[in-house]
Amino acid sequence: MSLCCKVPQCQTEPSRLPKAWMDAGTLPLPVLALRGAPFLCDSCLKRPIPCVQHLIPTKIPRTGKMTSNGAIVRHAQREDVPAILALIRELAEYERELDSVEATEEKLLSTIAFASSDKASTTSSGLPETEPISQQRPARCLVLFNETGQPAGMALYFYNYSTWRARPGIYLEDLYVKQTERGKGYGKRLLVELAKQVIAMDGGRLEWVVLKWNEPSLKFYESIGATRMDDWVGMRVDRDALVKLSNLLD
Ligand SMILES: CC(C)(COP(=O)(O)OP(=O)(O)OC[C@H]1O[C@@H](n2cnc3c(N)ncnc32)[C@H](O)[C@@H]1OP(=O)(O)O)[C@@H](O)C(=O)NCCC(=O)NCCS
């Protein structure tokens, strides 16, 4: 992202901004809540970059919830898609399945229910506020930004249902924290957000699957109170088998 805009009448060069922000090409989220600064530049549709003296930091970020070290968790907005795709690819690499990733920015843009960029992504009742969930757009994604505003982790999820309990729940499709950001409580923070949402919607379960060899993550999950479902075997029908099954009775 190039730095192109400034606060009107301010001729301070963007190069006078702190180096970390320049490298990031974006402002740390806590200072996005600038009084009077438009969210996007009208002419180039990029974020305005005010100089340091025009920054009006606020303790209440315009969107997202702040963690104790200044990191922020919020639902994904459209502009987060490149970061989400990068996190998906890093997770696939960690799981030694990078070649299997078919996700593209376009596909993510058309299948995730995004939050709007100018309001909080969670209502006071603890329920998310995004575009409507639908068959074509069934997923929501929480993104965690570290204290300098860099995407550090994500939790992509959708809703499921328990017949025995006759209650909705959340299925966590992917949880990932960048290697350099691990051990700071970010993974736990993302799971806490999802657990809060399950409670807020009067749901019954938060669940997911983990590769058997992924012992560090199994330990992490156990440390936050999850139990292994050793009696269950994951099953799936996809690709040719899916087409075959759909035609089985034709
Ligand atoms: C699993 C993962 C999300 C954990 O995120 P994280 O931000 O590093 O974890 P946290 O810092 O929030 O750790 C929370 C707690 O879990 C514990 N924990 C984390 N990793 C652990 C491990 N390998 N073994 C034991 N405990 C662990 C921490 O000690 C911490 O406990 P505390 O609150 O008592 O201090 C992260 O390591 C990751 O992305 N791994 C690679 C991708 C992956 O495996 N994703 C899951 C796919 S199903």
The ligand as an ORCA input file, in Angstrom:
! r2SCAN-3c Opt
* xyz 0 1
  C      -2.276    -22.878     18.315
  C      -2.085    -21.375     18.287
  C      -3.305    -20.742     17.621
  C      -1.921    -20.842     19.715
  O      -1.872    -19.427     19.668
  P      -0.960    -18.575     20.668
  O      -1.323    -17.163     20.474
  O       0.456    -18.933     20.481
  O      -1.430    -19.128     22.085
  P      -1.626    -18.256     23.415
  O      -0.453    -17.351     23.575
  O      -2.963    -17.616     23.360
  O      -1.613    -19.373     24.520
  C      -2.720    -19.527     25.391
  C      -2.372    -20.565     26.421
  O      -2.066    -21.796     25.784
  C      -0.797    -22.247     26.213
  N      -0.106    -22.845     25.077
  C       0.111    -22.305     23.871
  N       0.812    -23.157     23.098
  C       1.044    -24.241     23.877
  C       1.736    -25.458     23.677
  N       2.348    -25.741     22.522
  N       1.782    -26.349     24.676
  C       1.173    -26.097     25.868
  N       0.501    -24.957     26.117
  C       0.446    -24.044     25.135
  C      -0.057    -20.999     26.630
  O       0.956    -21.332     27.559
  C      -1.142    -20.179     27.237
  O      -1.398    -20.571     28.564
  P      -1.547    -19.446     29.731
  O      -2.736    -18.615     29.333
  O      -1.756    -20.260     30.945
  O      -0.282    -18.682     29.693
  C      -0.801    -20.990     17.515
  O       0.283    -21.622     18.113
  C      -0.832    -21.365     16.044
  O      -1.362    -20.621     15.226
  N      -0.234    -22.511     15.706
  C      -0.085    -22.924     14.320
  C      -1.388    -23.138     13.610
  C      -2.268    -24.147     14.262
  O      -1.841    -25.224     14.661
  N      -3.534    -23.793     14.339
  C      -4.552    -24.665     14.850
  C      -5.044    -25.524     13.749
  S      -6.364    -26.547     14.348
*
